[in-house]
Amino acid sequence: MAVRLDDIDYFLAVVKYGQVRRAALELEVSQPALSKGIQRLERELGFPLFERTSKGMVLTPDGHRFLASAR
């Protein structure tokens, strides 16, 4: 498999908004579709990009490194 551009867009939106719900609204996709895209990207890269918390999504150290190249 290869990294999908949509999944990178999903990643960047979650970084911007800090929440899957707000990112999905902004991108006009469903929350499950966005979550699956993030999971697919994490699987393809081989490391978690976010820590899931009760208040939202927080970048992991690997997520920060990936963000630099994704932008």
DSSP file (Angstrom, degrees, kcal/mol; ACC not computed):
  #  RESIDUE AA STRUCTURE BP1 BP2  ACC     N-H-->O    O-->H-N    N-H-->O    O-->H-N    TCO  KAPPA ALPHA  PHI   PSI    X-CA   Y-CA   Z-CA
    1    1 A M              0   0    0      0, 0.0     2,-0.3     0, 0.0     3,-0.0   0.000 360.0 360.0 360.0 158.4    0.0    0.0    0.0
    2    2 A A        -     0   0    0      0, 0.0     2,-0.2     0, 0.0    42,-0.1  -0.868 360.0 -90.2-122.1 158.6    1.0    3.6   -0.4
    3    3 A V        -     0   0    0     -2,-0.3     2,-0.3    41,-0.1    38,-0.1  -0.501  43.3-135.2 -67.5 131.8    0.1    6.7    1.6
    4    4 A R     >  -     0   0    0     -2,-0.2     4,-1.5    33,-0.1     3,-0.3  -0.723   5.8-136.3 -92.2 139.2   -3.1    8.3    0.3
    5    5 A L  H  > S+     0   0    0     -2,-0.3     4,-2.2     1,-0.2     5,-0.2   0.859 105.5  58.7 -62.1 -35.9   -3.2   12.1   -0.1
    6    6 A D  H  > S+     0   0    0      1,-0.2     4,-2.5     2,-0.2    -1,-0.2   0.903 103.0  53.3 -59.0 -40.5   -6.7   12.2    1.5
    7    7 A D  H  > S+     0   0    0     -3,-0.3     4,-2.5     1,-0.2    -1,-0.2   0.867 107.2  50.8 -65.2 -35.8   -5.2   10.6    4.6
    8    8 A I  H  X S+     0   0    0     -4,-1.5     4,-2.6     2,-0.2    -1,-0.2   0.903 109.5  51.0 -67.1 -39.9   -2.6   13.3    4.8
    9    9 A D  H  X S+     0   0    0     -4,-2.2     4,-2.1     2,-0.2    -2,-0.2   0.910 110.3  49.8 -60.7 -41.8   -5.3   15.9    4.5
   10   10 A Y  H  X S+     0   0    0     -4,-2.5     4,-2.4     2,-0.2    -2,-0.2   0.932 110.5  50.5 -61.4 -45.9   -7.2   14.2    7.3
   11   11 A F  H  X S+     0   0    0     -4,-2.5     4,-2.3     1,-0.2    -2,-0.2   0.935 110.7  48.1 -57.2 -49.3   -4.1   14.2    9.4
   12   12 A L  H  X S+     0   0    0     -4,-2.6     4,-2.2     1,-0.2    -1,-0.2   0.860 110.9  51.4 -63.6 -35.6   -3.5   18.0    8.8
   13   13 A A  H  X S+     0   0    0     -4,-2.1     4,-2.6     2,-0.2     5,-0.3   0.901 109.5  49.1 -68.5 -40.2   -7.1   18.8    9.6
   14   14 A V  H  X S+     0   0    0     -4,-2.4     4,-2.8     2,-0.2    -2,-0.2   0.893 110.9  51.1 -66.4 -37.8   -6.9   16.9   12.9
   15   15 A V  H  < S+     0   0    0     -4,-2.3    -2,-0.2    -5,-0.2    -1,-0.2   0.937 112.7  46.7 -60.6 -45.7   -3.7   18.7   13.8
   16   16 A K  H  < S+     0   0    0     -4,-2.2    -2,-0.2     1,-0.2    -1,-0.2   0.911 126.1  26.9 -63.4 -44.9   -5.4   22.0   13.0
   17   17 A Y  H  < S-     0   0    0     -4,-2.6    -2,-0.2     2,-0.2    -1,-0.2   0.667  89.6-139.2 -98.8 -18.5   -8.6   21.4   15.0
   18   18 A G  S  < S+     0   0    0     -4,-2.8    39,-2.8    -5,-0.3     2,-0.3   0.506  75.8  78.3  74.8   2.3   -7.4   18.9   17.6
   19   19 A Q  S  > S-     0   0    0     -6,-0.3     4,-1.9    37,-0.2     5,-0.2  -0.999  72.2-139.9-144.6 142.8  -10.6   16.9   17.3
   20   20 A V  H  > S+     0   0    0     -2,-0.3     4,-2.9     2,-0.2     5,-0.2   0.909 104.5  55.5 -65.6 -42.0  -11.8   14.4   14.7
   21   21 A R  H  > S+     0   0    0      1,-0.2     4,-2.2     2,-0.2    -1,-0.2   0.934 110.9  42.2 -59.6 -49.1  -15.3   15.8   14.9
   22   22 A R  H  > S+     0   0    0      2,-0.2     4,-2.2     1,-0.2    -1,-0.2   0.884 115.0  50.7 -67.0 -38.1  -14.3   19.4   14.0
   23   23 A A  H  X S+     0   0    0     -4,-1.9     4,-2.3     2,-0.2    -2,-0.2   0.911 110.0  50.2 -64.8 -42.2  -11.9   18.1   11.3
   24   24 A A  H  X>S+     0   0    0     -4,-2.9     5,-2.0     1,-0.2     4,-1.0   0.910 110.3  50.0 -63.8 -42.1  -14.6   16.0    9.7
   25   25 A L  H  <5S+     0   0    0     -4,-2.2     3,-0.4    -5,-0.2    -1,-0.2   0.926 111.5  48.7 -60.1 -45.1  -17.0   18.9    9.7
   26   26 A E  H  <5S+     0   0    0     -4,-2.2    -2,-0.2     1,-0.2    -1,-0.2   0.887 117.5  40.3 -63.0 -40.4  -14.4   21.1    8.0
   27   27 A L  H  <5S-     0   0    0     -4,-2.3    -1,-0.2    -5,-0.1    -2,-0.2   0.525 107.3-126.0 -87.7  -6.0  -13.5   18.5    5.4
   28   28 A E  T  <5 +     0   0    0     -4,-1.0     2,-0.3    -3,-0.4    -3,-0.2   0.922  68.8 120.5  58.4  47.5  -17.2   17.5    4.9
   29   29 A V      < -     0   0    0     -5,-2.0    -1,-0.2    -6,-0.1    -2,-0.1  -0.875  69.3 -91.8-128.6 164.9  -16.5   13.8    5.5
   30   30 A S     >  -     0   0    0     -2,-0.3     4,-2.2     1,-0.1     5,-0.2  -0.416  30.4-120.0 -75.8 154.6  -17.9   11.5    8.2
   31   31 A Q  H  > S+     0   0    0      1,-0.2     4,-2.8     2,-0.2     5,-0.2   0.917 114.1  52.1 -59.8 -44.1  -16.1   11.0   11.5
   32   32 A P  H  > S+     0   0    0      0, 0.0     4,-2.5     0, 0.0    -1,-0.2   0.904 109.0  50.4 -61.0 -38.7  -15.7    7.3   10.9
   33   33 A A  H  > S+     0   0    0      2,-0.2     4,-2.0     1,-0.2    -2,-0.2   0.916 112.6  46.4 -64.1 -41.9  -14.2    7.9    7.4
   34   34 A L  H  X S+     0   0    0     -4,-2.2     4,-2.2     2,-0.2    -1,-0.2   0.926 112.5  49.9 -66.9 -44.1  -11.7   10.4    8.9
   35   35 A S  H  X S+     0   0    0     -4,-2.8     4,-2.5     1,-0.2    -2,-0.2   0.905 110.7  49.9 -60.6 -42.1  -10.8    8.1   11.8
   36   36 A K  H  X S+     0   0    0     -4,-2.5     4,-2.6    -5,-0.2    -1,-0.2   0.880 108.9  53.0 -64.5 -37.3  -10.3    5.2    9.3
   37   37 A G  H  X S+     0   0    0     -4,-2.0     4,-2.3     2,-0.2    -2,-0.2   0.908 110.1  47.0 -63.6 -42.3   -8.0    7.4    7.2
   38   38 A I  H  X S+     0   0    0     -4,-2.2     4,-2.6     2,-0.2    -2,-0.2   0.925 113.6  48.3 -65.0 -44.3   -5.9    8.4   10.2
   39   39 A Q  H  X S+     0   0    0     -4,-2.5     4,-2.4     2,-0.2    -2,-0.2   0.899 111.0  51.0 -62.1 -40.5   -5.7    4.7   11.3
   40   40 A R  H  X S+     0   0    0     -4,-2.6     4,-2.5     2,-0.2    -1,-0.2   0.915 111.1  48.5 -62.5 -43.4   -4.7    3.7    7.7
   41   41 A L  H  X S+     0   0    0     -4,-2.3     4,-2.6     2,-0.2     5,-0.2   0.919 111.5  49.3 -64.1 -44.0   -2.0    6.4    7.7
   42   42 A E  H  X>S+     0   0    0     -4,-2.6     4,-2.2     1,-0.2     5,-1.1   0.905 111.9  49.2 -61.8 -40.8   -0.7    5.2   11.0
   43   43 A R  H  <5S+     0   0    0     -4,-2.4    -2,-0.2     2,-0.2    -1,-0.2   0.915 112.2  47.9 -64.0 -43.3   -0.6    1.6    9.8
   44   44 A E  H  <5S+     0   0    0     -4,-2.5    -2,-0.2     1,-0.2    -1,-0.2   0.894 116.4  42.9 -65.3 -40.3    1.2    2.6    6.6
   45   45 A L  H  <5S-     0   0    0     -4,-2.6    -1,-0.2     2,-0.2    -2,-0.2   0.784 105.6-129.5 -77.8 -27.8    3.8    4.7    8.5
   46   46 A G  T  <5S+     0   0    0     -4,-2.2    -3,-0.2    -5,-0.2    -4,-0.1   0.650  74.9  73.6  89.1  15.4    4.2    2.1   11.2
   47   47 A F  S   <S-     0   0    0     -5,-1.1    -1,-0.2    -6,-0.2     2,-0.2  -0.990  84.9 -96.3-155.6 154.2    3.8    4.4   14.2
   48   48 A P        -     0   0    0      0, 0.0    15,-0.3     0, 0.0    14,-0.2  -0.504  24.2-168.6 -73.4 139.5    1.0    6.3   16.0
   49   49 A L        +     0   0    0     -2,-0.2    11,-2.3     1,-0.2     2,-0.3   0.731  68.7  32.9 -94.7 -28.4    0.6    9.9   15.0
   50   50 A F  E     -A   59   0A   0      9,-0.3     2,-0.5    13,-0.1     9,-0.2  -0.925  63.7-137.2-131.4 151.6   -1.8   10.9   17.8
   51   51 A E  E     -A   58   0A   0      7,-3.4     7,-2.3    -2,-0.3     2,-0.6  -0.943  31.2-135.7 -98.2 129.3   -2.6   10.2   21.4
   52   52 A R  E     +A   57   0A   0     -2,-0.5     2,-0.2     5,-0.2     5,-0.2  -0.778  32.6 172.1 -89.0 122.8   -6.3    9.9   21.9
   53   53 A T  E >   -A   56   0A   0      3,-3.1     3,-0.9    -2,-0.6     0, 0.0  -0.753  48.7-104.7-122.6 171.0   -7.5   11.8   24.9
   54   54 A S  T 3  S+     0   0    0     -2,-0.2     3,-0.1     1,-0.2    -2,-0.0   0.725 122.6  48.0 -67.6 -20.0  -10.9   12.7   26.3
   55   55 A K  T 3  S-     0   0    0      1,-0.3     2,-0.3   -36,-0.0    -1,-0.2   0.464 124.8 -81.0 -99.8  -2.7  -10.3   16.3   25.2
   56   56 A G  E <   -A   53   0A   0     -3,-0.9    -3,-3.1   -37,-0.1     2,-0.5  -0.976  65.7 -32.0 142.8-155.7   -9.1   15.5   21.7
   57   57 A M  E     -A   52   0A   0    -39,-2.8     2,-0.4    -2,-0.3    -5,-0.2  -0.898  45.3-168.5-111.7 131.5   -6.1   14.3   19.7
   58   58 A V  E     -A   51   0A   0     -7,-2.3    -7,-3.4    -2,-0.5     5,-0.1  -0.970  27.5-112.7-121.3 132.2   -2.6   15.2   20.7
   59   59 A L  E     -A   50   0A   0     -2,-0.4    -9,-0.3    -9,-0.2   -10,-0.1  -0.341  25.1-138.4 -63.4 139.3    0.4   14.7   18.4
   60   60 A T     >  -     0   0    0    -11,-2.3     4,-2.3     1,-0.1     5,-0.2  -0.420  34.1 -98.7 -81.4 169.0    3.0   12.1   19.5
   61   61 A P  H  > S+     0   0    0      0, 0.0     4,-1.9     0, 0.0     5,-0.1   0.910 130.3  48.7 -55.9 -41.2    6.7   12.8   19.0
   62   62 A D  H  > S+     0   0    0      1,-0.2     4,-2.5   -14,-0.2     5,-0.2   0.882 107.8  55.6 -65.1 -36.9    6.6   10.8   15.8
   63   63 A G  H  > S+     0   0    0    -15,-0.3     4,-2.2     1,-0.2    -1,-0.2   0.887 105.5  51.5 -60.9 -40.3    3.5   12.7   14.8
   64   64 A H  H  X S+     0   0    0     -4,-2.3     4,-1.4     2,-0.2    -1,-0.2   0.915 110.5  48.4 -62.8 -43.0    5.4   16.0   15.2
   65   65 A R  H  X S+     0   0    0     -4,-1.9     4,-1.0     1,-0.2    -2,-0.2   0.912 112.6  48.1 -64.6 -41.6    8.2   14.7   13.0
   66   66 A F  H  X S+     0   0    0     -4,-2.5     4,-2.4     1,-0.2     3,-0.3   0.867 104.0  61.9 -66.2 -35.3    5.7   13.6   10.3
   67   67 A L  H  X S+     0   0    0     -4,-2.2     4,-2.0     1,-0.2    -1,-0.2   0.894  98.0  57.3 -57.7 -41.4    3.9   16.9   10.5
   68   68 A A  H  < S+     0   0    0     -4,-1.4    -1,-0.2     1,-0.2    -2,-0.2   0.890 113.8  37.9 -58.5 -40.0    7.1   18.7    9.3
   69   69 A S  H  < S+     0   0    0     -4,-1.0    -1,-0.2    -3,-0.3    -2,-0.2   0.794 111.8  58.6 -83.1 -27.2    7.3   16.6    6.2
   70   70 A A  H  <        0   0    0     -4,-2.4    -2,-0.2     1,-0.3    -1,-0.2   0.828 360.0 360.0 -71.0 -31.4    3.5   16.5    5.6
   71   71 A R     <        0   0    0     -4,-2.0    -1,-0.3    -5,-0.2    -2,-0.1   0.500 360.0 360.0 -72.5 360.0    3.3   20.3    5.4
